[in-house]
Amino acid sequence: MSIKLKSNKYLLYILLCIIWSTTWSVIKIGLDGTPPVVGLATRFAIASAILFLIIIFKKIKIVINKETVKLYLMVGVFNMAISYFCTYWGTQFIPSGLTSIIWSGMPLLTGICAHFVIHEDRLGINRIIAILVSMCGMILILSDQKLLFKREMVIGSFVVVFAVIFGVLPNIYTKIKGDIYNPIVLTAVSLAIAAIFHSVLAIFLDQWQFAVWGTKNIFSIVYLGVFGSAVTFSIYFTLLKQISVIKMSFITFITPVFATIIGAVILKEIITVREIIGMLIIFTGIFLYDFKKYKKIMMKFNG
C-alpha cells in the first residue's frame, strides 16, 4: 500500500511539472488580445466553477471557521490574485521561458522562511549550498544582455520577482495549516476569491472593453482554467500535504527547462548559451539538494 501511495505521489508530481511547463507559453499567447486582469478573471472563474461542481457532486463539506477563512484569504489574495497579477503583467514584456526561470528563485525564499517556521523543513548546510548553487544559475541567466536588452524587459523581470515574493508566504502558511483544509475546497475557494478580485479590478480599470476575443486567447483561457488551474492547483495542494514545502518548490526548477524549450518552439523565443548553462547549474543544485538520498540509492544498487 505504501509503495502504491508513493508511486501515485510521484506520478502526480511529474504530471504537475508537465502541465505547468506548458502554462507559461499559453499565458503569453493569451495576453495577445486579452488584458492581464481580464485573462485572470475568466481563467479563475472557469477553474473555480469546475471545482465547485465537483464539490457539489461529491458532497464535500466546505469548512468555514476563523482558521480556514484566514487560509482561503491568504492563498486567494496573495497567491492567486497579487502574485498571478504580477506574473501576467510582467510576462507581457519578457519571454515566457524567462518568466518560468525567474520563478525558479522561489525555493530560496521558501527555504529561508520554512527554516524558521517549519521544524521538519530546517535547512542543513547541504540544502543551503544546493539552493545557493541553483540561485547562481538563475543570476547567470538574468545577467544575459541578449535577453535583458530593453527597459520594458528589465521592469517586467522585476515585477515577476515580486510575484515570486508574494507567492512564498501562502505556501508556508498552507504547509503549517495542513490539517485544516481539503485540497479541492482550498483551490476552489481561493480561485473564486481571485476571480472576484480580478473581475472587480478589470471593471475599475475599465479593461473589459480592450479584450479582443479570438481562437488563441479563448483556447488559452480555457486551457489555463481547466488544466493550468483546476487540475494543477488541486494536485499541488494535495501533494503539499505529503511532500516538504521546499521540495515542492523545486517544481519551479524543473519546469523552466521545458517551458523554455516550448517557448522557443511555439513562440520562437530566443534560447541563449548563458540560459542553457544557467539551467544546468540549477539542475546541479537540485541534485545537491537530495544528494544524500541519491547516495543511498546508489549504495543499495551497488550492493
N, C-alpha and C positions, 0 to 999 in steps of 0.2 A: 504493500500500500504506500509506504513512504517513498519508494522508488518511483511509483506512478505519479505521486504528487510532485516530486522533484522534476520529473521529465515534463509534466504539464506546465510547471512553473517556468522552466527554461524555454519551452516552445512558445509560451505567451510572450516571454522576454524577446525572443527572436522576431515574432510577429510584430510586436510593438516597434522594434527597431526598423523593420522593413517599411511599415506604413509611415512612420514619422520621417523616414528618409525621403519619401515622395512628397510630403506636405509642403516643404519649403518651395519647391518649384511650382506646385499648384497654387500656393499663396501668391507668388509672383505673377502667375498667369491671371489669377482672379483680380489682381489690382489694376489690370488693364481695363479700365472702364467702370471700376467699382471703387468708390472711396473706402478707406480702411474701416471706418465705423459702420458703414452700410454692410460691407462684407462680413464683418464680425457679428453684427446684429442678426443677419439672416443665417449665417453659419451656426451660431449657437442656438438660435431659435429652433432650427431643424433638429439639431442634436438633442436638445432638451425635450422636445416634443416626442421624439422616438423613445427616449429613455423613460419618460413618464408613462407612455403607453405600455412599456414593458413592466413598469412598477405596478400599474393598474391590473394588467393581465395576470401577473404573478402574485398579486395581492401583497406586495411588500410594504411593510409599515414604514411611514416616514416619521422618524422620531424628531420631535421638536421640543427642545428644552434650552436652557441657557447655554450649555456647553456645545450642543450641536449647531445652534444658531450662530454662535461665535465662529465655529469651524466653517460653516457654509459661507459666511460673510468673508472670512479670511481668504478662502480659496476663490470664491466668486469675484471679490473686488480686486484683491492684489494679484492673483494669478490670471484668471480668465479675463478680467476687464483691463486693468492697468498694464500688466505685463504683455498681454497679447496686443493691446493697442500700440505700445511702443515697438513691438516686433513688426507689426504690419506697417506702421508709419515708416520705420527705418528701412524696411525691405523695398520700399518704393525707389530708393536711391542706391542700393547696393545689390550685388549678385546674390541669388538665393543661397548658393553654396557658402558664401561668406557669412550670411546670417546664421546658418547652422553651425559654422565654425566658431563664431562668437559665443554661441550658446554652450560651446564646449567648456567655457570658463565656469560653468555652474558648479562642478564638483569642488573647485577651490573654495568658493564661498559657502557651499553646503557643508563641506568637510570642516571648515573652521567653526561654523555655527553649531553643527551637530556635536563637535568635540566638547562644547561647553554645556550642552543641554541633554544629550542622549548618551547614557553610560556605555551602551554596547557599541556605539559608533565613535569611540575615542580614537584619536589619531596617534599611531605609533610613528617612529622615525621613518619606517619603510613607506607608510602611506603619505607622509609629508613629502618625502623625496619624489614619490610617484606623481603626486598632484603638481608639484613644482616643475617636474620634467614635462608633464603634459602642458602646463601653462607656458613653458618656454616655447613649445611648438606653436601654440596659439599666438604668442607675441611675435614669433618669426613670420607667421602668415600675415598678421596685421601690419607688419612693417614693410610689406611688399608695395613698393611705389607703383607697380603696374596695376595694382588693384585700387589703391587709395590715391588716385591722381586728380580727383575733383573734390571741391569743398563740400558738395552735397553728399558724397560718399563718406567723407570723414564724419559729418554730422549724423548721417544715417547709422554709421557704425556705433557712435557713442550712444545714440538713442536705443539701439538694440542691447548695448551693455546695460543700460538702465532697466531694460526688460528682464534681463537675467537677474539683476539685483532684486527686483520685485517678485520674481518667481521663486526665490530661495526660501523666504520666510514661510509661505504656505506649506511647502514640502516638509520643513522641520516640524511645524505645528501639527500637520496631519499625522506624521510619524509618532509624535508624542501622544496624540489622541486616538491612536489606532484601534482602541477597543470600543469607541463610541459611535462609529459610523459604519453604514453599509455602503460599499463602493459605488453601486449603481445610484443610490439615493444621493450621495455626496456629489457625484458627477452631474446628475440631472438638476439638482437644486442650484449648484454653483454655476452651471451653464445658463440656467434660467436667469439668475441674478445678473450675469454678464450680458445676456441678450437684452435685458431691460436697460441696463446701464448704457450699452452702445446704441440702442434704439432711441433713448432719450437724448443722448449726445448728438446723434445724427439729426434729430429734429431741431435741437438747439442750434447746431451749426448749419442747419439747412442743407444737409448733404444728400438727402434722398433724391433731389432733383438732378444731381450730377451723375447718377448711376445710369450707365448705358448697357442695357441687358442684351447679351448675345450668347451664343453657344458656349464659348470659352468660359466666361465668368459664371454662367449658370452651372456648368459642369463643375467648376472649381468650388463653388459654394456648397453644392450637393455632396461632392466627394469629401470635402473638409468637414461638413456637418455630420455625415454618416460615419465615414471611416476615420477621418482626422480628429474627430471629437468624441462622438458617442462610443465608438468601439475602442479607440486608443485610451481615452481617459478612464473608461471602466476597467480596462486591463491594468492601466497604470496604478490606480488606487487599490486594486486587488493585490497586485504584486507588492505594493508598498507595505502591506501587512505582513508579507513573507520574506522580503529581502531588505537589507540595510539601506537607509536613505542615501548613503554615499554611493553604494554600488548601483542603486537605481539611477543616480545622477550621471553615472558613466555611460548611460544611453546617449548622452549628448556628446560623447567622444566617438561613438560608433557611427551614429547617423551622418555626421558631416562628410565622411568619406564617400558614402553612397549618394548623399544629397548633392555633393559637388559634381560627381560623375553624371547624375541625372540632369543637373543644371546645364552641364556642358553639352550633353546630347540633345536635350529638348529645347533649351533656351539659348544654345550657342554661347554660353558664358565662358570666360577665359579661365583656364587652369594653368597656373604658373609653376615653375620648378620649385620656387620657395613654398608654395602651397603644398606640394607633394612631400617635400622634406619635412615641413611643419607637421603634417598629418602623421608621417612615420614616427616623428618624435612623440606625438600624442599617444600613438599606439604603444610605444615603448613604455610610456608612463602607465598605461593600463596593465601591461604585463608586470611591471614592477609592483603595482598595487596588490596584485594577487600572487606574487612570486612564491610565497610560502606554500600556497595551495598547489601551484603548478609543480613545485619541487616534490611535494608528497606524491602527486600523481605519477611523476617520472620515476620516483623511487619504487613505487608499487609496480610500475610497468617493467622496470629493470629487474625487480626481484622475482 
